[in-house]
Amino acid sequence: MRSSFFLLALPALGFAAPPEAPRITKIVFSGSGCPNDSGSVKADSATLGDGAGVSFSQLKGTDTDNCAVHIQSTGGTPGWQVAVREITYEGDVNLRGHSELDTYTQVFWSENAGNTGTLTGSITCTGPEIKEYLTVRSSTADLKFSKCTGYDGNPGILNVNFRPVVQGDYGYYDFKHASWKLEWRKC
């Protein structure tokens, strides 16, 4: 009896950015922390590679705000999907007494808005005061991947909605920057 062995070639799972990352072609934003006609959000990067980021000029307050950023891109290598795996926010934070700053970020792709991920972070003041430039970092293992890029290299519209919330005695935030670490995989 003759035995045959077949080697099955499976594509390697890609966890690095594709050979050519999509170029960001348009950023639209809205919300009380970044009104759409204000010019208060600027892209820090020209592509969706291993990461992307934006700078804020009006995301500040004493209770809550939201800033929704919608990113369109094109020109990436076909056959890849991308997801946000970590979000970092930086800015001036002042908390007094027993107060807390919570951050909520919803991430989804327009083509599949029902598949939304939420990342949360928190800073708690238990002493007299926190008054400094701080970083709030959130990550997730529940990745929400884009559609597979086609010949146009478009992964779809990435939507990131950030909402800081102050609770307790007193709090103030003035966020200046957000950055996203991205996870890529072949599809």
Backbone as a chain_set.jsonl record, in Angstrom:
{"seq": "MRSSFFLLALPALGFAAPPEAPRITKIVFSGSGCPNDSGSVKADSATLGDGAGVSFSQLKGTDTDNCAVHIQSTGGTPGWQVAVREITYEGDVNLRGHSELDTYTQVFWSENAGNTGTLTGSITCTGPEIKEYLTVRSSTADLKFSKCTGYDGNPGILNVNFRPVVQGDYGYYDFKHASWKLEWRKC", "coords": {"N": [[0.835, -1.166, 0.0], [0.502, 2.168, -0.804], [1.578, 5.192, 0.592], [0.688, 8.574, 0.778], [1.8, 11.835, 1.248], [0.691, 15.007, 1.86], [1.487, 18.353, 1.725], [0.118, 21.07, 3.206], [-0.15, 24.283, 2.393], [-0.5, 26.971, 4.292], [-1.496, 30.356, 4.578], [0.592, 32.58, 6.354], [-0.281, 33.999, 9.458], [-0.718, 37.406, 9.525], [0.737, 39.819, 11.495], [1.887, 42.222, 11.397], [2.118, 45.489, 9.976], [0.749, 45.916, 6.673], [2.638, 45.48, 3.569], [2.392, 47.916, 2.119], [0.985, 50.506, 3.69], [-2.341, 51.837, 4.032], [-3.066, 55.134, 2.792], [-4.165, 57.952, 4.569], [-6.974, 59.58, 3.552], [-9.04, 61.27, 4.208], [-10.302, 62.969, 7.042], [-12.95, 63.211, 9.18], [-14.727, 64.83, 11.735], [-16.704, 65.085, 14.75], [-18.854, 66.233, 17.421], [-19.292, 67.364, 20.847], [-16.803, 67.932, 21.929], [-15.2, 68.348, 19.768], [-16.279, 70.072, 17.539], [-17.655, 69.825, 14.223], [-17.074, 71.909, 12.422], [-14.905, 73.25, 13.384], [-12.147, 72.847, 13.045], [-10.601, 71.607, 14.946], [-9.347, 69.135, 15.198], [-6.532, 67.418, 14.148], [-4.705, 65.369, 11.917], [-2.014, 63.279, 12.901], [-0.535, 61.547, 11.495], [0.102, 60.282, 8.193], [-0.674, 57.88, 7.225], [-2.304, 54.65, 7.782], [-0.579, 52.762, 9.382], [1.362, 50.92, 11.523], [0.252, 52.334, 13.459], [-1.75, 55.252, 14.249], [-2.663, 58.698, 14.682], [-4.139, 61.594, 16.293], [-4.363, 65.139, 16.948], [-5.809, 67.286, 19.382], [-7.553, 70.395, 19.885], [-9.669, 71.451, 21.279], [-10.791, 69.683, 23.107], [-11.817, 69.667, 26.034], [-12.903, 70.112, 29.447], [-15.201, 70.078, 32.32], [-17.002, 68.145, 32.98], [-18.264, 66.195, 30.919], [-17.549, 65.261, 27.534], [-17.621, 64.549, 24.021], [-15.843, 63.172, 21.268], [-15.932, 62.309, 18.057], [-14.152, 60.647, 15.628], [-13.703, 60.088, 12.228], [-12.165, 58.135, 9.905], [-11.018, 57.924, 6.646], [-9.373, 55.942, 4.203], [-7.031, 54.834, 1.669], [-5.262, 52.935, -0.867], [-3.631, 50.962, 0.212], [-1.922, 47.76, 0.526], [-3.597, 45.133, -1.093], [-5.705, 42.588, 0.451], [-5.61, 42.603, 3.267], [-6.608, 43.095, 6.708], [-7.524, 45.351, 9.355], [-7.38, 46.367, 12.805], [-8.1, 48.278, 15.788], [-6.042, 48.039, 18.548], [-5.029, 49.227, 20.802], [-5.398, 52.26, 22.625], [-4.237, 55.474, 23.323], [-4.465, 58.333, 25.277], [-3.472, 61.679, 25.824], [-2.957, 64.442, 27.996], [-3.697, 67.458, 29.916], [-4.687, 67.02, 33.225], [-6.742, 67.636, 36.002], [-7.672, 66.721, 39.085], [-9.539, 66.798, 42.092], [-9.911, 66.112, 45.602], [-12.134, 63.467, 46.216], [-12.385, 62.187, 43.387], [-12.789, 61.236, 39.922], [-11.618, 60.42, 36.68], [-12.987, 59.025, 33.979], [-12.567, 57.196, 30.957], [-14.055, 56.48, 27.878], [-14.074, 54.681, 24.938], [-15.383, 54.053, 21.848], [-15.077, 51.855, 19.151], [-15.441, 51.2, 15.752], [-16.133, 49.934, 12.435], [-17.521, 51.503, 9.629], [-18.815, 49.868, 7.753], [-19.66, 47.764, 9.251], [-21.16, 48.549, 11.603], [-22.579, 47.519, 13.748], [-20.854, 45.85, 15.045], [-19.243, 46.744, 17.438], [-16.552, 47.811, 19.453], [-15.553, 48.489, 22.84], [-13.358, 50.43, 24.689], [-11.964, 51.099, 27.842], [-10.756, 53.382, 30.334], [-9.243, 54.783, 33.341], [-8.654, 57.284, 35.823], [-8.033, 57.859, 39.174], [-8.488, 60.015, 41.905], [-7.475, 60.0, 45.154], [-6.4, 61.495, 47.039], [-5.434, 64.787, 48.046], [-5.056, 66.199, 45.537], [-4.628, 65.791, 42.0], [-2.685, 67.058, 39.538], [-1.522, 67.326, 36.596], [0.22, 66.593, 33.49], [-1.006, 63.882, 31.872], [-1.147, 60.4, 30.859], [-3.565, 58.289, 29.514], [-4.25, 55.004, 29.033], [-5.717, 52.414, 27.105], [-6.502, 49.056, 26.274], [-7.431, 46.222, 24.211], [-8.429, 42.816, 23.756], [-10.438, 42.011, 22.241], [-10.696, 42.393, 19.261], [-11.882, 44.435, 16.608], [-12.13, 43.911, 13.434], [-11.505, 45.399, 10.225], [-13.065, 45.403, 6.944], [-11.8, 43.249, 4.364], [-9.09, 44.525, 2.581], [-9.446, 45.585, -0.74], [-8.607, 45.818, -4.244], [-8.343, 48.565, -4.336], [-7.19, 49.127, -1.957], [-8.567, 49.976, 0.308], [-9.582, 49.892, 3.592], [-12.015, 50.557, 4.66], [-14.185, 52.792, 6.55], [-12.884, 53.966, 9.458], [-14.092, 54.42, 12.675], [-13.76, 56.235, 15.587], [-14.822, 56.965, 18.665], [-14.459, 59.047, 21.281], [-14.927, 59.57, 24.749], [-14.501, 61.412, 27.536], [-15.228, 61.395, 31.054], [-15.954, 63.12, 33.985], [-16.222, 62.426, 37.41], [-17.387, 62.859, 40.772], [-15.837, 64.981, 43.29], [-14.319, 67.237, 42.05], [-13.153, 67.947, 38.804], [-11.106, 68.385, 35.885], [-10.263, 68.281, 32.465], [-8.046, 68.43, 29.682], [-7.517, 67.305, 26.86], [-4.924, 66.61, 24.567], [-3.87, 64.921, 22.652], [-4.298, 61.886, 20.803], [-3.499, 58.501, 20.248], [-3.387, 55.552, 18.285], [-2.727, 52.155, 18.382], [-2.373, 49.765, 15.911], [-3.528, 46.636, 14.681], [-2.756, 44.296, 12.258], [-3.827, 41.841, 9.879], [-3.596, 39.155, 7.534], [-6.033, 38.406, 5.014]], "CA": [[0.0, 0.0, 0.0], [1.312, 3.36, -0.979], [1.133, 6.339, 1.39], [0.971, 9.891, 0.2], [1.795, 12.95, 2.189], [0.425, 16.29, 1.216], [1.777, 19.528, 2.53], [-0.878, 22.095, 3.034], [0.471, 25.586, 2.598], [-1.428, 27.954, 4.836], [-0.87, 31.667, 4.682], [0.986, 32.95, 7.71], [-1.075, 35.081, 10.013], [0.043, 38.648, 9.514], [0.526, 40.673, 12.645], [2.598, 43.468, 11.159], [1.431, 46.301, 8.975], [0.941, 45.391, 5.323], [3.799, 46.066, 2.899], [2.09, 49.321, 1.877], [-0.146, 50.896, 4.534], [-3.249, 52.778, 3.378], [-2.93, 56.566, 3.022], [-5.361, 58.622, 5.08], [-7.428, 60.52, 2.529], [-10.002, 62.222, 4.757], [-10.697, 62.846, 8.442], [-14.133, 63.979, 9.537], [-14.924, 64.715, 13.175], [-17.911, 65.722, 15.267], [-19.094, 66.051, 18.839], [-19.154, 68.57, 21.665], [-15.376, 68.171, 22.175], [-14.521, 68.655, 18.5], [-17.318, 70.398, 16.567], [-17.191, 69.51, 12.872], [-16.616, 73.059, 11.647], [-13.965, 73.981, 14.231], [-10.731, 72.622, 12.733], [-9.957, 71.291, 16.217], [-8.688, 67.832, 15.144], [-5.535, 67.331, 13.073], [-4.042, 64.065, 11.812], [-0.591, 63.257, 13.215], [0.135, 60.635, 10.575], [-0.473, 60.289, 6.849], [-1.082, 56.523, 6.864], [-2.726, 53.713, 8.816], [0.455, 51.728, 9.425], [1.303, 50.261, 12.825], [-0.507, 53.22, 14.332], [-2.233, 56.522, 13.723], [-2.939, 59.589, 15.79], [-4.7, 62.921, 16.045], [-4.189, 66.148, 17.984], [-7.028, 68.023, 19.695], [-7.361, 71.736, 20.435], [-10.838, 71.885, 22.037], [-11.366, 68.586, 23.901], [-11.573, 70.016, 27.432], [-14.115, 70.407, 30.188], [-15.29, 69.711, 33.725], [-17.939, 67.038, 33.209], [-18.104, 65.202, 29.859], [-17.553, 65.663, 26.132], [-17.287, 63.438, 23.144], [-15.214, 63.531, 20.004], [-15.973, 61.179, 17.124], [-13.248, 60.836, 14.495], [-14.002, 59.137, 11.15], [-10.974, 58.152, 9.053], [-11.073, 57.21, 5.375], [-8.032, 55.713, 3.667], [-6.965, 54.044, 0.444], [-3.919, 52.748, -1.415], [-2.854, 49.939, 0.908], [-1.768, 46.475, -0.136], [-4.818, 44.323, -1.014], [-5.667, 41.33, 1.184], [-5.318, 42.806, 4.685], [-7.606, 43.675, 7.603], [-6.897, 46.095, 10.44], [-8.195, 46.645, 13.993], [-7.47, 49.075, 16.841], [-5.81, 47.184, 19.716], [-4.696, 50.047, 21.972], [-5.616, 53.695, 22.459], [-3.584, 56.282, 24.341], [-4.832, 59.749, 25.297], [-2.56, 62.482, 26.633], [-3.421, 65.799, 28.22], [-3.676, 68.012, 31.27], [-5.78, 66.538, 34.067], [-6.764, 68.163, 37.366], [-8.713, 66.091, 39.908], [-9.406, 67.159, 43.508], [-10.745, 65.367, 46.542], [-12.479, 62.116, 45.779], [-12.919, 62.327, 42.036], [-12.3, 60.248, 38.966], [-11.786, 60.681, 35.249], [-13.164, 57.783, 33.229], [-12.556, 57.377, 29.515], [-14.757, 55.455, 27.11], [-13.826, 54.802, 23.511], [-16.052, 53.068, 21.0], [-14.379, 51.679, 17.884], [-16.153, 50.355, 14.791], [-15.978, 50.216, 11.005], [-18.84, 51.887, 9.102], [-19.408, 48.751, 7.033], [-20.171, 46.801, 10.222], [-21.309, 49.379, 12.798], [-23.112, 46.719, 14.848], [-19.74, 45.151, 15.678], [-18.54, 47.844, 18.092], [-15.743, 47.505, 20.627], [-15.438, 49.586, 23.8], [-12.15, 50.43, 25.505], [-12.152, 52.005, 28.965], [-9.613, 53.726, 31.174], [-9.67, 55.541, 34.506], [-7.688, 57.894, 36.744], [-8.746, 58.137, 40.416], [-7.811, 60.858, 42.889], [-7.878, 59.67, 46.522], [-5.733, 62.444, 47.917], [-5.909, 66.157, 47.882], [-5.128, 66.701, 44.165], [-3.775, 65.381, 40.877], [-2.633, 68.162, 38.575], [-0.357, 67.088, 35.752], [0.033, 66.086, 32.134], [-1.111, 62.442, 32.085], [-1.467, 59.473, 29.782], [-4.577, 57.276, 29.833], [-4.079, 53.957, 28.019], [-6.683, 51.314, 27.119], [-6.259, 48.072, 25.215], [-8.442, 45.187, 24.14], [-8.16, 41.584, 23.008], [-11.632, 41.835, 21.416], [-10.41, 43.239, 18.107], [-12.937, 44.628, 15.611], [-11.377, 44.056, 12.192], [-12.092, 46.022, 9.044], [-13.249, 44.504, 5.805], [-10.553, 42.916, 3.681], [-8.785, 45.522, 1.561], [-9.512, 45.127, -2.126], [-7.583, 46.374, -5.127], [-8.15, 49.985, -4.034], [-6.469, 49.23, -0.687], [-9.423, 50.688, 1.242], [-10.111, 49.013, 4.635], [-13.301, 51.076, 5.112], [-14.127, 53.994, 7.385], [-12.637, 53.697, 10.869], [-14.768, 55.36, 13.562], [-13.268, 56.202, 16.963], [-15.587, 57.942, 19.433], [-13.846, 59.182, 22.605], [-15.741, 60.312, 25.707], [-14.035, 61.515, 28.92], [-16.294, 61.699, 32.016], [-15.493, 63.44, 35.34], [-17.173, 62.082, 38.466], [-16.894, 63.15, 42.117], [-15.733, 66.333, 43.846], [-13.923, 68.23, 41.051], [-12.242, 67.468, 37.78], [-10.949, 69.133, 34.638], [-9.375, 67.639, 31.508], [-7.731, 69.14, 28.439], [-6.779, 66.307, 26.087], [-4.171, 67.203, 23.464], [-3.41, 63.958, 21.65], [-4.726, 60.484, 20.862], [-2.786, 57.635, 19.307], [-3.964, 54.217, 18.198], [-1.893, 51.068, 17.871], [-3.204, 48.966, 15.014], [-3.183, 45.207, 14.469], [-3.056, 43.891, 10.886], [-3.758, 40.411, 9.578], [-3.947, 38.809, 6.154], [-7.387, 37.871, 4.888]], "C": [[0.885, 1.237, 0.0], [0.737, 4.509, -0.154], [1.531, 7.619, 0.683], [0.892, 10.936, 1.302], [1.583, 14.225, 1.392], [0.781, 17.396, 2.204], [0.741, 20.583, 2.202], [-0.216, 23.426, 3.363], [-0.601, 26.568, 3.055], [-0.749, 29.303, 4.886], [-0.547, 31.976, 6.14], [0.081, 34.072, 8.192], [-0.213, 36.326, 10.079], [-0.266, 39.491, 10.729], [1.367, 41.93, 12.561], [1.795, 44.247, 10.137], [1.687, 45.712, 7.594], [2.141, 46.071, 4.656], [3.599, 47.544, 2.55], [0.829, 49.669, 2.658], [-1.037, 51.883, 3.785], [-2.943, 54.229, 3.762], [-4.25, 57.112, 3.564], [-5.747, 59.685, 4.063], [-8.381, 61.574, 3.082], [-10.254, 61.909, 6.225], [-11.875, 63.782, 8.67], [-14.324, 63.791, 11.033], [-16.17, 65.471, 13.59], [-18.016, 65.458, 16.753], [-18.861, 67.333, 19.608], [-17.694, 68.922, 21.938], [-14.574, 68.455, 20.925], [-15.582, 68.93, 17.425], [-16.8, 70.303, 15.13], [-16.736, 70.702, 12.055], [-15.514, 73.847, 12.359], [-12.5, 73.852, 13.817], [-9.936, 72.172, 13.948], [-9.285, 69.923, 16.269], [-7.766, 67.812, 13.932], [-4.893, 65.95, 13.093], [-2.558, 64.214, 12.125], [0.184, 62.369, 12.252], [-0.604, 60.649, 9.243], [-0.992, 58.918, 6.435], [-1.669, 55.791, 8.068], [-1.722, 52.566, 8.794], [0.322, 50.914, 10.702], [0.503, 51.085, 13.817], [-0.975, 54.443, 13.583], [-2.51, 57.406, 14.925], [-3.523, 60.905, 15.33], [-4.362, 63.823, 17.219], [-5.488, 66.917, 18.135], [-6.664, 69.438, 20.14], [-8.54, 72.196, 21.28], [-11.443, 70.807, 22.932], [-11.031, 68.803, 25.373], [-12.884, 70.334, 28.117], [-14.061, 69.918, 31.614], [-16.289, 68.594, 33.995], [-17.783, 65.96, 32.135], [-18.156, 65.873, 28.498], [-17.459, 64.399, 25.311], [-16.68, 63.995, 21.873], [-15.183, 62.275, 19.15], [-15.115, 61.517, 15.918], [-13.515, 59.714, 13.493], [-12.879, 59.245, 10.122], [-11.196, 57.301, 7.81], [-9.652, 57.068, 4.849], [-8.113, 54.835, 2.426], [-5.501, 53.828, 0.067], [-3.058, 51.733, -0.696], [-2.746, 48.666, 0.08], [-3.057, 45.671, 0.005], [-4.605, 43.067, -0.155], [-5.333, 41.45, 2.657], [-6.532, 43.377, 5.413], [-6.873, 44.345, 8.758], [-7.902, 46.316, 11.568], [-7.397, 47.519, 14.952], [-7.299, 48.172, 18.055], [-5.467, 47.971, 20.973], [-4.911, 51.508, 21.629], [-4.955, 54.406, 23.623], [-4.031, 57.727, 24.18], [-3.877, 60.474, 26.226], [-3.13, 63.878, 26.795], [-3.299, 66.213, 29.665], [-4.906, 67.548, 32.025], [-5.623, 67.148, 35.459], [-7.946, 67.53, 38.074], [-8.453, 66.47, 41.358], [-10.346, 66.324, 44.353], [-10.943, 63.935, 46.082], [-13.167, 62.236, 44.424], [-12.216, 61.366, 41.1], [-12.532, 60.762, 37.552], [-11.85, 59.322, 34.568], [-13.138, 58.105, 31.742], [-13.219, 56.181, 28.851], [-14.488, 55.71, 25.637], [-14.546, 53.682, 22.785], [-15.349, 53.061, 19.648], [-15.214, 50.767, 16.995], [-15.82, 50.801, 13.371], [-17.364, 50.471, 10.434], [-19.554, 50.737, 8.424], [-20.029, 47.713, 7.963], [-20.34, 47.494, 11.581], [-21.873, 48.61, 13.986], [-22.04, 45.96, 15.605], [-18.807, 46.194, 16.313], [-17.775, 47.339, 19.303], [-15.669, 48.721, 21.533], [-14.177, 49.383, 24.628], [-12.343, 51.449, 26.611], [-10.846, 52.226, 29.714], [-10.092, 54.58, 32.328], [-8.468, 56.095, 35.265], [-8.479, 58.286, 37.979], [-7.88, 58.982, 41.334], [-8.345, 60.49, 44.269], [-7.254, 60.63, 47.528], [-6.229, 63.846, 47.668], [-6.038, 66.581, 46.411], [-4.179, 65.944, 43.23], [-3.839, 66.527, 39.888], [-1.368, 67.997, 37.748], [-0.77, 66.655, 34.354], [0.091, 64.561, 32.233], [-1.401, 61.692, 30.797], [-2.483, 58.471, 30.292], [-4.545, 56.26, 28.694], [-5.114, 52.86, 28.217], [-6.328, 50.352, 26.006], [-7.351, 47.01, 25.273], [-7.921, 43.971, 23.393], [-9.32, 41.286, 22.07], [-11.535, 42.765, 20.208], [-11.566, 43.255, 17.119], [-12.261, 44.936, 14.282], [-12.205, 44.689, 11.086], [-12.446, 44.953, 8.02], [-11.878, 44.223, 5.211], [-10.293, 43.963, 2.594], [-8.816, 44.88, 0.178], [-8.4, 45.763, -2.944], [-7.35, 47.861, -4.903], [-7.417, 50.204, -2.712], [-7.24, 49.954, 0.4], [-9.959, 49.72, 2.3], [-11.506, 49.426, 5.114], [-13.104, 52.31, 5.963], [-14.002, 53.582, 8.847], [-13.283, 54.801, 11.695], [-14.265, 55.161, 14.985], [-13.977, 57.325, 17.714], [-15.078, 57.941, 20.872], [-14.728, 60.04, 23.503], [-15.095, 60.288, 27.089], [-15.202, 61.925, 29.823], [-15.669, 61.949, 33.39], [-16.608, 63.103, 36.324], [-16.549, 62.446, 39.813], [-16.801, 64.633, 42.412], [-15.411, 67.4, 42.792], [-12.979, 67.588, 40.046], [-12.249, 68.36, 36.557], [-9.979, 68.359, 33.755], [-9.2, 68.547, 30.295], [-6.862, 68.192, 27.62], [-6.185, 66.934, 24.834], [-3.919, 66.219, 22.327], [-4.032, 62.589, 21.895], [-3.891, 59.701, 19.865], [-3.356, 56.23, 19.414], [-2.908, 53.258, 17.689], [-2.81, 50.134, 17.095], [-2.644, 47.572, 14.869], [-3.651, 44.834, 13.068], [-3.015, 42.376, 10.773], [-4.143, 40.214, 8.105], [-5.343, 38.2, 6.127], [-7.583, 37.278, 3.486]], "O": [[1.882, 1.318, 0.718], [-0.466, 4.765, -0.202], [2.594, 7.707, 0.067], [0.015, 10.897, 2.166], [2.236, 14.463, 0.376], [0.405, 17.35, 3.375], [0.532, 20.931, 1.039], [0.223, 23.651, 4.491], [-1.491, 26.94, 2.291], [0.438, 29.395, 5.198], [-1.326, 31.665, 7.041], [-0.275, 34.974, 7.435], [0.891, 36.301, 10.624], [-1.423, 39.84, 10.964], [1.539, 42.63, 13.559], [0.889, 43.704, 9.505], [2.719, 45.081, 7.366], [2.605, 47.112, 5.12], [4.531, 48.339, 2.672], [-0.26, 49.193, 2.338], [-0.542, 52.681, 2.989], [-2.604, 54.517, 4.91], [-5.323, 56.768, 3.068], [-4.959, 60.576, 3.749], [-8.522, 62.65, 2.5], [-10.401, 60.749, 6.611], [-11.806, 64.979, 8.39], [-14.102, 62.695, 11.548], [-16.636, 66.37, 12.891], [-17.35, 64.569, 17.285], [-18.292, 68.285, 19.075], [-17.376, 70.091, 22.155], [-13.388, 68.771, 21.01], [-15.766, 68.126, 16.511], [-15.654, 70.655, 14.851], [-16.05, 70.506, 11.052], [-15.221, 74.982, 11.983], [-11.685, 74.686, 14.212], [-8.716, 72.338, 13.98], [-8.701, 69.577, 17.296], [-8.179, 68.151, 12.823], [-4.575, 65.422, 14.158], [-1.916, 65.16, 11.67], [1.412, 62.426, 12.197], [-1.786, 60.987, 9.177], [-1.672, 58.793, 5.416], [-1.553, 56.239, 9.209], [-2.006, 51.506, 8.236], [-0.711, 50.289, 10.939], [0.122, 50.599, 14.882], [-0.634, 54.642, 12.417], [-2.583, 56.924, 16.055], [-3.425, 61.287, 14.164], [-4.109, 63.357, 18.33], [-6.187, 67.174, 17.155], [-5.594, 69.657, 20.707], [-8.443, 73.229, 21.942], [-12.53, 71.014, 23.471], [-10.091, 68.209, 25.901], [-13.848, 70.764, 27.484], [-13.039, 69.412, 32.078], [-16.409, 68.14, 35.134], [-17.218, 64.903, 32.417], [-18.75, 66.941, 28.347], [-17.242, 63.311, 25.844], [-16.96, 65.121, 21.459], [-14.5, 61.303, 19.473], [-15.318, 62.54, 15.265], [-13.55, 58.539, 13.858], [-12.661, 60.307, 9.538], [-11.518, 56.116, 7.901], [-8.825, 57.963, 5.025], [-9.125, 54.184, 2.168], [-4.61, 54.469, 0.624], [-1.86, 51.647, -0.966], [-3.409, 48.525, -0.947], [-3.57, 45.536, 1.116], [-3.492, 42.553, -0.046], [-4.822, 40.5, 3.249], [-7.371, 44.052, 4.816], [-5.753, 43.967, 9.102], [-9.104, 46.435, 11.334], [-6.166, 47.505, 14.935], [-8.272, 47.601, 18.549], [-5.595, 47.456, 22.084], [-4.651, 51.948, 20.509], [-5.095, 53.992, 24.773], [-3.984, 58.282, 23.082], [-3.512, 59.959, 27.283], [-3.71, 64.436, 25.864], [-2.865, 65.445, 30.523], [-6.029, 67.664, 31.535], [-4.528, 67.175, 36.021], [-9.096, 67.773, 37.707], [-7.309, 66.47, 41.814], [-11.409, 65.891, 43.909], [-10.009, 63.284, 45.615], [-14.388, 62.37, 44.344], [-11.194, 60.768, 41.437], [-13.516, 61.448, 37.275], [-10.881, 58.563, 34.581], [-13.624, 59.153, 31.315], [-12.976, 55.03, 29.214], [-14.656, 56.828, 25.151], [-14.339, 52.504, 23.077], [-15.063, 54.111, 19.073], [-15.645, 49.696, 17.422], [-15.299, 51.893, 13.145], [-18.295, 49.721, 10.729], [-20.778, 50.636, 8.508], [-20.826, 46.882, 7.528], [-19.744, 47.084, 12.576], [-21.663, 49.015, 15.129], [-22.295, 45.472, 16.705], [-17.73, 46.484, 15.791], [-18.287, 46.536, 20.083], [-15.715, 49.856, 21.059], [-13.953, 48.312, 25.194], [-12.833, 52.55, 26.358], [-9.958, 51.373, 29.725], [-11.226, 55.059, 32.311], [-7.413, 55.465, 35.339], [-9.494, 58.974, 37.864], [-6.695, 58.706, 41.519], [-9.537, 60.649, 44.531], [-7.551, 60.576, 48.721], [-7.32, 64.052, 47.138], [-7.009, 67.248, 46.053], [-3.089, 65.523, 43.62], [-4.921, 66.92, 39.45], [-0.291, 68.455, 38.129], [-1.94, 66.389, 34.079], [1.115, 64.005, 32.63], [-1.835, 62.263, 29.796], [-2.305, 57.873, 31.354], [-4.781, 56.605, 27.536], [-5.365, 52.425, 29.34], [-5.907, 50.765, 24.926], [-8.093, 46.911, 26.25], [-7.075, 44.087, 22.506], [-9.214, 40.417, 21.204], [-12.208, 43.794, 20.146], [-12.159, 42.216, 16.828], [-11.865, 46.073, 14.026], [-13.424, 44.537, 11.022], [-12.167, 43.769, 8.204], [-10.905, 44.903, 5.537], [-11.173, 44.252, 1.783], [-8.287, 43.789, -0.038], [-7.381, 46.193, -2.403], [-6.283, 48.376, -5.239], [-7.061, 51.334, -2.38], [-6.635, 50.496, 1.325], [-10.717, 48.811, 1.96], [-12.117, 48.705, 5.903], [-11.99, 52.818, 6.087], [-14.89, 52.935, 9.403], [-13.05, 55.983, 11.444], [-14.332, 54.058, 15.527], [-13.756, 58.502, 17.431], [-15.244, 56.959, 21.595], [-15.216, 61.093, 23.093], [-15.13, 59.256, 27.76], [-16.062, 62.706, 29.415], [-14.942, 61.1, 33.906], [-17.772, 63.442, 36.111], [-15.333, 62.355, 39.982], [-17.561, 65.441, 41.878], [-16.157, 68.369, 42.656], [-12.117, 66.786, 40.405], [-13.249, 69.001, 36.234], [-8.978, 67.837, 34.245], [-10.087, 69.323, 29.94], [-5.634, 68.257, 27.672], [-6.851, 67.69, 24.128], [-3.77, 66.623, 21.174], [-4.262, 62.187, 23.035], [-3.609, 60.18, 18.766], [-3.752, 55.781, 20.49], [-2.264, 53.521, 16.674], [-3.884, 49.762, 17.567], [-1.432, 47.361, 14.929], [-4.817, 45.036, 12.73], [-2.261, 41.71, 11.483], [-4.899, 40.993, 7.525], [-5.778, 37.564, 7.086], [-8.662, 36.774, 3.175]]}, "num_chains": 1, "name": "protein.A"}
